[in-house]
Amino acid sequence: MSSPQQSPKSNLDDRDSRHEPLAGVRVIDFSMIMSGPMCTRALADAGADVVKIEPPAGDMLRKRPPHRSDISTYFASMNCGKRSVVVDLSTVQGREIALRLSDQADVVVENFRPGVMKRLGLDFETVAARNPRLIYCSISGFGQAGPRAHQPAFAPVIHASSGFDLTNMAYQRNPDRPANNGVFVADVLAAAHATSAIHLALYDREKTGRGQHIDLSMMDSIVGMLTYEIQLAQDPASKLRPVYQPVRSRDGFVMVAAVMPKFLPGLFEAIDFPEGLSDPRFATAEAGEANWIALLDIIEAWTSERSGAECEATLMRAGVPCAKYRTVAEAIADPQATFRGSFERVGSSSEPFLVANQPYKLSGSVIRARQRLPQLGEHTNEVIAETLGTGAGEIERPARSGELEER
């Protein structure tokens, strides 16, 4: 791993000096938008020195609202804790700088369309020949090779192409088209898998002394999530399994997941339906599945006369899994989120905002969002002088960057 001199303590704030799992690891992050930046943000949260390489125009998410502390909070939520270096990869000098930065890295992450990094002379084979210990992670829509490898792919395209959207559509009541795309599941899932793969490769390097190339496909990430549907596609059933469905409350909706027979006695008692215990429609698991909609109707007759909060409290006390539908704002304010430290306050004292922490906690290590919100090119002189020994006056900043194809 890189020496401590290559991973300055400026990557951390001073509030917590406990062990950081990736302290001393340097990451060169060529990625843009979402999948790559979410992955490298997770590495920065664990103490890695993540250097984000941006074109002179910057990652396009820098322009997305909302803005606070003179930065896009959407961009910051995926890039806090990193250092921003402007490098124009369309120039010979820019490519040479990027190559020399990669020479001293432990990890490189990129999410361009396959072939782009090779044309730039920054592909795994080229960089690894100079730095055999390098872990090089490529995130793409369909993988680095194959008949679809060079097709452009963003999360909504992957959702449509993978079966994910039609699967969700089949689970809805009387839909006339697939749902709109607003939450980019493919990007988030690819980022999580990429982070995991990088950890595995770093561990393997401790044993072998050598790095390796990680070829991560967003398509594989989504299809692999459809575990039941993969089996159903090979062995079609005559009917779909019972589907979790919302039921109405007096002020919204609630989710009641009483799908196991052990929940039914508590459910029937809580909703004052004692005859359910002797009702043949719910006497066995098979009967319950066959009459799932009838059970939902019975539940909804009870929930529709009560507030969502009352439904949740009553059924949870009875041991029945239940939740009122909340907004994201309500989820952020949930006391459990506060207790776990699920969100970190970053930004200036006058314009602070919250970003999500990683969903895992390590008992002896610090994993959390960092306070640094990198302005475009803020660390260019610092990183290049520190890593390459180049004076700030020697660094050329071209006015614009060439076109690169992401994913």
SVG drawing of the C-alpha trace seen along z (x, -y; Angstrom):
<svg xmlns="http://www.w3.org/2000/svg" viewBox="-65 -31 75 57">
<polyline fill="none" stroke="black" stroke-width="0.4" points="0.0,0.0 1.1,-3.6 3.2,-5.2 1.6,-7.4 3.3,-10.4 1.1,-9.8 -2.1,-9.9 -2.0,-13.2 -4.1,-13.6 -5.9,-16.5 -8.2,-13.8 -9.6,-13.4 -11.2,-15.8 -10.0,-15.8 -13.1,-14.6 -12.2,-10.9 -8.8,-9.4 -9.7,-5.7 -8.3,-3.3 -9.3,-3.8 -9.3,-0.6 -8.0,-2.1 -5.6,-4.7 -2.5,-4.7 -4.5,-3.5 -4.4,-5.9 -7.3,-5.8 -7.3,-7.6 -10.9,-8.1 -11.6,-8.8 -15.3,-8.1 -18.2,-10.5 -21.9,-10.8 -22.9,-8.1 -21.8,-4.4 -18.0,-5.1 -18.3,-8.1 -20.5,-6.2 -17.9,-3.5 -15.0,-5.8 -16.9,-7.8 -17.2,-4.5 -13.4,-4.1 -12.9,-7.7 -15.3,-7.1 -12.9,-4.3 -9.9,-6.6 -8.5,-6.2 -6.9,-9.2 -9.2,-9.5 -8.0,-11.8 -10.9,-12.7 -9.7,-13.4 -12.0,-15.8 -12.0,-17.5 -11.8,-21.3 -15.6,-21.5 -15.9,-19.2 -18.2,-16.3 -21.6,-17.2 -23.3,-16.7 -21.5,-19.8 -24.2,-21.8 -27.2,-19.9 -29.3,-21.5 -29.7,-21.9 -26.6,-24.0 -25.2,-24.9 -21.8,-25.9 -21.0,-26.9 -21.3,-23.3 -24.0,-21.0 -25.2,-18.9 -26.1,-16.1 -22.5,-16.1 -21.1,-16.5 -23.1,-13.5 -21.1,-11.2 -17.8,-13.0 -17.2,-14.4 -13.8,-13.5 -12.1,-13.4 -9.5,-15.7 -10.3,-17.3 -7.6,-17.5 -8.3,-18.9 -6.6,-17.0 -7.5,-17.3 -7.2,-13.8 -7.6,-15.0 -4.1,-16.4 -0.8,-14.5 0.3,-16.3 -2.9,-15.5 -2.6,-11.8 1.0,-11.7 0.0,-13.3 -2.8,-10.8 -0.4,-7.9 2.1,-9.1 -0.6,-9.5 -1.7,-6.0 1.9,-4.8 1.7,-5.7 -1.9,-4.5 -3.2,-1.4 -6.6,-1.6 -7.9,-3.1 -11.6,-3.4 -13.2,-4.3 -16.7,-4.1 -16.1,-5.1 -17.4,-3.0 -15.1,-0.1 -12.3,-1.1 -12.1,-4.8 -9.3,-4.2 -7.3,-2.1 -7.5,-4.9 -6.2,-7.3 -3.3,-4.9 -4.7,-4.5 -6.1,-1.0 -5.3,1.7 -2.7,3.5 -0.7,0.3 -1.0,-1.0 -0.4,2.4 2.8,3.0 4.2,-0.1 2.4,0.6 1.9,4.4 0.3,3.9 -2.5,1.8 -6.2,2.7 -8.0,1.4 -11.8,1.3 -13.8,0.8 -17.6,0.2 -19.6,0.4 -23.1,1.2 -22.5,4.6 -18.9,5.6 -15.6,5.0 -16.1,7.5 -18.9,9.2 -21.6,8.3 -23.1,5.5 -20.0,4.2 -19.7,1.0 -23.3,0.0 -24.0,-3.1 -25.8,-2.3 -27.2,-4.4 -29.2,-3.0 -32.7,-3.4 -31.4,-1.5 -30.1,1.3 -33.4,1.4 -35.3,1.8 -32.9,4.3 -32.4,6.5 -36.0,7.5 -36.1,5.4 -38.8,3.0 -41.0,5.7 -40.7,7.7 -41.9,4.8 -44.7,4.1 -45.9,7.7 -46.2,7.3 -48.5,4.2 -52.3,4.2 -53.5,3.4 -50.5,1.5 -50.5,0.2 -46.8,-0.5 -43.6,0.0 -42.9,-2.5 -41.0,-5.7 -37.3,-5.7 -36.3,-8.0 -34.2,-6.0 -31.1,-4.6 -30.9,-1.2 -28.3,0.1 -25.8,-2.6 -26.2,-2.2 -25.9,1.6 -22.9,1.5 -21.2,-0.9 -21.7,1.5 -20.4,4.5 -17.4,2.5 -16.5,1.5 -16.8,5.1 -14.7,6.3 -12.0,3.7 -11.8,4.8 -11.4,8.4 -8.7,7.5 -6.8,5.5 -7.0,8.5 -5.8,10.8 -2.9,8.5 -1.7,8.9 -1.2,12.6 0.0,12.4 1.7,9.1 0.0,8.4 -3.0,6.3 -5.7,7.3 -8.4,5.9 -12.0,5.8 -14.6,5.9 -17.9,4.9 -21.2,5.0 -24.2,3.0 -26.4,5.5 -25.0,8.4 -25.5,6.4 -29.3,6.0 -30.0,9.4 -28.2,11.1 -30.5,9.3 -33.6,11.0 -32.9,14.2 -36.5,15.6 -37.2,14.3 -34.1,16.0 -35.5,19.4 -39.0,18.6 -37.7,17.7 -36.3,21.2 -39.2,23.0 -42.4,20.9 -45.0,21.2 -48.7,21.2 -49.2,18.1 -47.0,15.5 -46.1,15.7 -47.9,13.5 -46.8,9.9 -46.4,7.3 -48.9,4.6 -49.8,1.4 -53.1,1.1 -54.9,-2.2 -54.8,-3.9 -56.8,-7.0 -54.0,-9.3 -51.9,-7.4 -50.8,-3.8 -49.2,-1.1 -47.2,2.0 -48.3,5.1 -46.0,8.1 -47.9,10.9 -46.8,13.5 -45.8,16.2 -48.3,18.3 -46.7,17.4 -47.8,13.8 -51.5,14.6 -52.7,15.1 -51.2,11.8 -52.6,10.1 -56.1,11.4 -56.1,10.4 -54.8,6.9 -57.4,6.2 -60.2,7.8 -60.9,10.6 -60.7,13.7 -62.7,15.8 -59.6,15.7 -58.0,18.3 -60.6,20.9 -61.1,19.6 -60.1,22.4 -58.8,19.7 -55.9,19.1 -55.5,22.5 -52.3,23.5 -49.5,21.6 -50.7,22.9 -54.3,21.7 -53.0,18.4 -51.1,17.8 -54.1,18.8 -56.2,16.2 -53.6,13.5 -55.8,10.8 -58.7,11.7 -56.4,11.3 -55.3,7.9 -58.9,6.8 -59.6,7.8 -56.5,6.0 -57.4,2.9 -60.9,2.8 -59.2,2.3 -56.3,0.0 -58.5,-2.4 -60.2,-3.5 -56.9,-4.4 -53.9,-6.6 -50.8,-5.0 -49.0,-5.7 -51.6,-3.9 -51.6,-0.9 -47.9,-0.6 -47.7,-0.9 -50.6,1.6 -49.4,4.2 -45.7,3.9 -46.7,4.4 -48.5,7.6 -45.3,8.8 -46.6,8.2 -44.1,6.5 -45.8,3.2 -44.7,-0.3 -46.5,-3.4 -45.2,-4.9 -42.8,-7.7 -41.2,-10.4 -37.4,-10.6 -37.6,-13.6 -39.4,-11.6 -36.9,-8.7 -34.0,-11.2 -35.7,-12.4 -36.4,-9.0 -35.0,-8.5 -33.4,-5.3 -31.4,-7.1 -30.2,-9.6 -29.3,-6.8 -27.2,-5.0 -25.6,-8.1 -27.0,-7.2 -26.4,-10.7 -23.4,-13.0 -23.7,-16.8 -21.3,-18.4 -20.8,-21.9 -20.2,-25.3 -21.6,-26.2 -24.0,-28.6 -25.2,-26.1 -24.9,-22.6 -26.6,-19.6 -26.8,-15.9 -25.3,-13.1 -25.9,-9.4 -23.2,-7.4 -22.4,-3.9 -25.0,-1.4 -22.4,0.7 -20.6,0.0 -17.3,1.5 -16.8,1.9 -13.1,0.9 -12.9,-1.4 -14.1,-4.7 -16.4,-4.6 -18.2,-7.9 -18.5,-10.7 -15.7,-13.3 -16.1,-17.0 -14.1,-17.9 -16.3,-19.2 -13.9,-19.5 -14.3,-22.5 -13.4,-21.9 -9.6,-21.6 -9.0,-22.7 -6.3,-20.2 -4.6,-20.1 -1.4,-21.9 -1.2,-20.1 -1.6,-16.6 0.6,-17.0 3.4,-18.7 3.1,-16.2 3.0,-13.1 5.0,-14.1 7.3,-16.7 6.1,-19.2 6.0,-22.9 2.6,-24.6 3.8,-26.9 4.5,-24.0 0.9,-22.7 -1.0,-23.6 -4.8,-24.0 -6.4,-23.8 -9.5,-25.8 -11.7,-22.8 -11.6,-19.1 -12.1,-16.6 -15.1,-14.4 -15.1,-11.2 -17.8,-8.5 -19.0,-7.5 -20.2,-3.9"/>
</svg>
